[in-house]
Amino acid sequence: MSNRAKSGPYRGFRRATPVGAVPGTLQRASEPVSAACRITRIEWSHDFIHEEVIDTFEELNELVPADRRYWFRVEGTLDVETVRRLGETFDLHPLALEDVLNTHQRCKVEEYPDVLFLVTRLPVHEPEGQLATEQVSMFLGDGFLVTLHEGRAPVLNPVRDRLLNARGRIREFGADYLAYAVLDTVIDNFFPVLERLGERLNQVDDSLESAGSSDIRTELRHVRADLLLLRRTIWPQRDALSLLLRDDCPLVTTPTRTWLRDCYDHTIQLMDVIETCRELCADLRDFHVAEISYRSGEVMRTLTVIATLFMPLSFIAGFYGMNFQHMPELGWRWGYPAAIVLMLTVVGTLGWLFRRKRWF
């Protein structure tokens, strides 16, 4: 499920389970966003690999040789029955299964007997072009990994290809290293998103003096909302990785912790980039407001200069427009040319004074 509101910087969620429901109630939180559920099982060892699509739930209970590990990859719309049968097969806690169906969960790691439950979020672009996040849930046990993702894009295909083609060291380690590979793939998807946001901020910076103020305000508002969404996603992801790095987590081996530190370092790097972009966004917004104020001040200064130039002209015209009988200048032959010369002299003097003071 995409975690994105239609408008506004806050992107909330709608909880499926009613208030007061029994904890562990399995109920969908959203409408289907992808195709029907598809379960794939990959068995592997150092020199063996086999992939198959599971058509019936009975195939989930088939025994796997002890020297092999397996990855159950669940993609598509998760229905309540599928999640319930997965829970029965792998003895998963009802609270974790409830979080799988309520796809608004924050990134986290929860320890249950013999199983680690991990939730991470993947950045995606909706068909309308808006940035959103999708939930990827994982159950890590002794020799197995179950991943559940309802998204439209097959984001875990790179991990699958590495496993099938024996690229790197992914077959040499256990299911915990596979979980690391999934986390690393999800986290790496944030970097292109941040690069695009940085490019959008650069475009805003270049168009501050040419584009309309409403367009700039709208773009900055959208970028700020996207950055807030990314920050709300990466921050708990960093905390979740720190829990996996603890020594008291028996399902994560010491060699895998070394690789998880690299993921943790990536989250710190992402946080630094996000904070930098947020500061740049705030600076651009402040500069935009200052630019609008400056332009308004320029207009007011021009109007003030024009009004100041016409004030003495209005005074002279009003003075000689008084209807008194005895005004010597009214009968003077050169009175009108003298008034014109006086007006031009006053305007010229004020104009020279304003020019000298660089008021225009």
C-alpha positions in Angstrom: 0.0 0.0 0.0 1.3 3.4 -0.8 1.6 5.7 2.1 0.7 9.0 0.5 -2.2 11.5 1.1 -3.7 13.3 -1.9 -2.5 16.7 -0.8 -0.7 18.4 2.0 2.7 17.8 3.7 1.2 15.2 6.1 0.7 11.8 4.5 -1.3 9.7 6.9 -2.9 6.3 6.8 -6.2 4.6 7.4 -6.2 1.7 9.8 -8.2 -1.3 8.9 -8.9 -2.9 12.3 -11.7 -1.1 14.2 -11.1 0.5 17.5 -11.2 -2.0 20.3 -10.5 -5.0 18.1 -8.7 -8.0 19.5 -4.9 -7.6 18.9 -3.8 -9.8 16.1 -7.0 -9.5 14.1 -6.2 -10.1 10.4 -7.9 -7.6 8.2 -6.8 -5.8 5.0 -6.0 -2.1 5.4 -6.5 -1.0 1.8 -7.8 -1.8 -1.6 -5.6 -4.1 -3.8 -2.8 -2.2 -5.5 -1.2 -5.0 -7.6 -1.9 -8.4 -9.1 -3.0 -11.5 -7.3 -0.7 -13.0 -4.7 2.2 -15.1 -6.1 4.5 -17.2 -3.9 7.9 -18.3 -5.1 10.3 -20.6 -3.3 14.0 -20.6 -3.9 16.1 -23.3 -2.4 19.8 -22.9 -2.4 23.1 -24.1 -1.0 26.7 -23.4 -2.0 26.5 -25.5 -5.2 22.7 -25.9 -5.7 19.8 -23.6 -6.7 16.2 -24.3 -7.5 13.3 -21.9 -8.0 9.6 -22.9 -8.2 6.2 -21.3 -8.0 4.0 -22.6 -5.2 0.4 -23.2 -6.4 -1.1 -24.8 -3.2 -0.6 -24.2 0.5 0.3 -27.8 1.0 3.5 -27.2 -0.9 4.6 -24.8 1.9 4.9 -27.7 4.3 7.3 -29.7 2.1 10.5 -30.6 3.9 13.7 -29.0 2.7 17.1 -30.7 3.3 18.9 -29.4 6.3 21.9 -28.3 4.3 19.8 -25.9 2.2 18.3 -22.5 2.8 15.2 -21.2 1.3 13.5 -17.9 0.4 9.8 -17.6 0.2 9.0 -14.6 -1.9 5.4 -13.4 -1.6 4.4 -10.7 -4.1 1.1 -9.2 -5.1 -2.1 -8.5 -3.2 -1.9 -10.2 0.2 -5.3 -11.7 1.2 -6.1 -12.7 4.7 -6.1 -16.4 4.0 -2.6 -16.4 2.5 -1.2 -14.5 5.4 -2.9 -16.8 7.9 -1.6 -20.0 6.2 1.9 -18.5 6.1 1.6 -17.9 9.8 0.6 -21.4 10.5 3.4 -22.8 8.4 6.2 -20.8 9.9 4.7 -20.4 13.4 4.5 -16.6 13.1 3.1 -14.4 15.8 -0.4 -13.0 15.1 0.7 -9.4 15.9 3.4 -9.7 13.2 0.8 -11.0 10.8 -1.5 -8.1 11.6 1.3 -5.7 10.8 1.9 -7.4 7.4 -1.7 -6.6 6.4 -1.7 -3.1 7.9 0.9 -1.7 5.5 1.3 1.6 7.1 3.9 0.3 9.6 7.1 2.3 10.2 10.5 0.6 9.7 11.2 -1.6 12.6 12.7 -4.9 13.9 10.8 -7.1 16.4 12.1 -10.3 18.0 9.8 -13.3 18.4 10.6 -16.8 19.4 12.9 -18.2 16.7 11.9 -15.5 14.2 12.9 -11.9 13.5 10.2 -9.7 12.0 11.5 -6.8 9.9 9.6 -4.0 8.2 11.2 -1.6 5.7 9.7 0.9 3.3 10.5 1.3 -0.4 10.2 4.7 -2.2 8.1 4.5 -5.3 6.5 7.0 -7.7 2.7 6.7 -8.1 1.1 6.9 -11.5 0.2 10.5 -10.8 3.9 11.2 -10.3 3.7 11.6 -6.6 6.3 10.1 -4.3 5.1 7.4 -1.9 6.5 4.5 0.1 5.5 0.8 0.0 5.9 -1.7 2.8 8.3 -4.7 2.5 7.9 -7.2 5.4 10.4 -9.9 6.2 10.4 -12.9 8.5 13.9 -14.2 9.2 14.3 -17.6 10.8 16.9 -20.4 11.1 17.7 -21.1 7.4 14.8 -19.4 5.8 13.6 -15.9 4.8 10.0 -14.9 3.9 9.5 -11.5 2.1 6.1 -10.0 1.5 5.6 -7.0 -0.8 2.4 -5.7 -2.4 4.0 -3.2 -4.7 3.6 -3.0 -8.5 7.3 -3.1 -9.3 9.5 -6.2 -8.8 12.1 -4.4 -6.8 13.6 -7.6 -5.4 14.5 -9.0 -8.8 18.1 -7.8 -8.5 18.5 -9.9 -5.4 16.9 -12.9 -7.1 19.2 -12.6 -10.1 22.3 -12.5 -7.8 21.1 -15.6 -6.0 20.2 -17.6 -9.2 23.4 -16.6 -11.1 25.7 -16.9 -8.0 27.0 -13.4 -8.3 28.9 -12.2 -5.4 29.0 -14.1 -2.1 25.2 -14.4 -1.6 25.2 -18.3 -1.8 28.1 -18.6 0.7 26.1 -17.2 3.6 22.8 -18.0 5.2 19.3 -16.5 5.2 20.5 -13.5 7.3 22.8 -12.4 4.5 19.9 -12.7 2.1 17.9 -10.4 4.4 20.8 -8.0 4.4 20.8 -8.1 0.5 17.1 -7.2 0.5 17.6 -4.3 3.0 20.6 -3.1 1.0 18.5 -3.1 -2.3 15.6 -1.2 -0.6 18.0 1.4 0.9 19.8 1.9 -2.4 16.5 2.9 -4.0 16.5 6.1 -1.9 19.6 7.6 -3.6 18.1 8.1 -7.1 15.0 9.7 -5.4 17.1 12.1 -3.5 19.1 12.9 -6.7 15.9 13.8 -8.5 14.8 16.0 -5.6 18.2 17.8 -5.7 17.8 18.4 -9.4 14.3 19.9 -8.8 15.7 22.2 -6.1 18.4 23.3 -8.6 15.8 24.0 -11.2 13.9 26.1 -8.6 17.1 28.0 -7.8 17.6 28.7 -11.5 14.1 29.9 -12.0 13.7 32.1 -9.0 13.9 35.3 -11.0 11.9 34.2 -14.0 9.2 31.8 -13.0 5.9 32.9 -11.5 5.8 33.1 -7.7 2.9 30.6 -7.5 4.8 28.0 -9.5 7.8 28.3 -7.2 5.7 28.1 -4.1 4.0 25.0 -5.3 7.2 23.2 -6.3 8.9 24.0 -3.0 5.8 22.8 -1.2 5.9 19.5 -3.0 9.7 19.0 -2.6 9.3 19.8 1.1 6.6 17.2 1.5 8.7 14.6 -0.3 11.7 15.3 1.9 9.5 15.0 5.0 8.2 11.6 3.8 11.8 10.4 3.2 12.9 11.6 6.6 10.0 9.8 8.3 11.1 6.7 6.5 14.9 6.7 6.9 15.0 7.7 10.5 13.3 4.6 11.9 15.2 2.5 9.3 18.4 3.6 10.9 17.1 2.7 14.3 16.0 -0.8 13.1 19.5 -1.4 11.6 21.1 -0.5 14.9 19.0 -3.2 16.6 20.2 -5.8 14.1 23.8 -4.8 14.8 23.5 -5.9 18.5 25.5 -9.0 19.5 22.5 -10.5 21.3 20.6 -11.3 18.1 21.3 -15.0 17.4 19.7 -15.1 14.0 22.2 -12.6 12.6 25.8 -13.9 12.3 28.9 -11.9 12.9 30.0 -11.8 9.2 26.5 -10.4 8.2 26.7 -7.7 10.9 29.8 -6.4 9.1 27.7 -5.9 5.9 24.8 -4.5 7.9 27.2 -1.8 9.1 27.5 -0.7 5.5 23.7 -0.4 5.3 23.7 1.6 8.5 26.3 3.9 7.0 24.1 4.4 4.0 21.1 5.5 6.2 23.3 8.0 7.9 24.4 9.3 4.5 20.8 9.5 3.4 19.9 11.4 6.5 22.7 13.9 5.9 21.5 14.5 2.3 17.9 14.8 3.4 18.8 17.4 6.0 20.9 19.3 3.5 18.1 19.3 1.0 15.7 20.5 3.7 18.0 23.3 4.6 18.3 24.3 0.9 14.6 24.1 0.5 14.1 26.4 3.5 16.8 28.8 2.1 15.1 28.9 -1.3 11.8 29.6 0.3 13.2 32.4 2.4 15.0 33.8 -0.6 11.8 33.6 -2.6 9.9 35.5 0.1 12.7 38.1 0.3 12.6 38.4 -3.6 8.9 39.1 -3.5 9.3 41.6 -0.7 12.1 43.3 -2.6 10.0 43.5 -5.8 7.1 44.9 -3.8 9.5 47.5 -2.3 10.7 48.5 -5.7 7.2 49.1 -6.9 6.3 51.1 -3.8 9.5 53.2 -4.2 8.7 54.0 -7.8 5.1 55.0 -6.8 6.5 57.1 -4.0 8.9 58.9 -6.3 6.1 59.6 -8.8 3.8 60.9 -6.0 6.6 63.0 -4.6 7.2 64.6 -7.9 3.6 65.5 -8.4 3.1 66.9 -4.9 4.7 70.3 -5.5 3.0 70.5 -8.9 -0.4 69.9 -7.2 0.5 72.6 -4.7 1.4 75.2 -7.3 -1.7 74.3 -9.4 -3.9 74.5 -6.3 -2.3 77.7 -5.1 -3.0 79.6 -8.3 -6.3 78.0 -8.7 -7.7 79.9 -5.7 -10.6 82.2 -6.7 -9.4 85.4 -5.0 -10.0 88.7 -6.8 -6.7 90.4 -6.1 -3.9 88.0 -7.2 -1.3 90.0 -9.2 0.0 87.0 -11.1 -3.4 86.3 -12.6 -3.3 89.5 -14.7 0.4 89.2 -15.5 1.2 88.5 -19.2 4.0 86.0 -18.4 2.2 84.4 -15.5 1.3 81.1 -17.3 4.8 80.6 -18.8 6.3 81.5 -15.4 4.1 78.8 -13.7 5.2 76.2 -16.2 8.9 77.1 -15.7 8.4 77.0 -12.0 6.9 73.5 -12.2 9.6 72.2 -14.5 12.2 73.6 -12.2 10.8 71.9 -9.1 10.4 68.6 -10.9 13.9 68.8 -12.4 15.4 69.7 -8.9 13.6 66.8 -7.2 14.6 64.5 -10.0 18.2 65.5 -9.7 18.1 65.0 -6.0 16.5 61.6 -6.2 19.0 60.6 -8.9 21.9 61.7 -6.7 20.6 59.7 -3.8 20.0 56.7 -6.2 16.4 56.4 -5.4 15.7 55.5 -9.0 
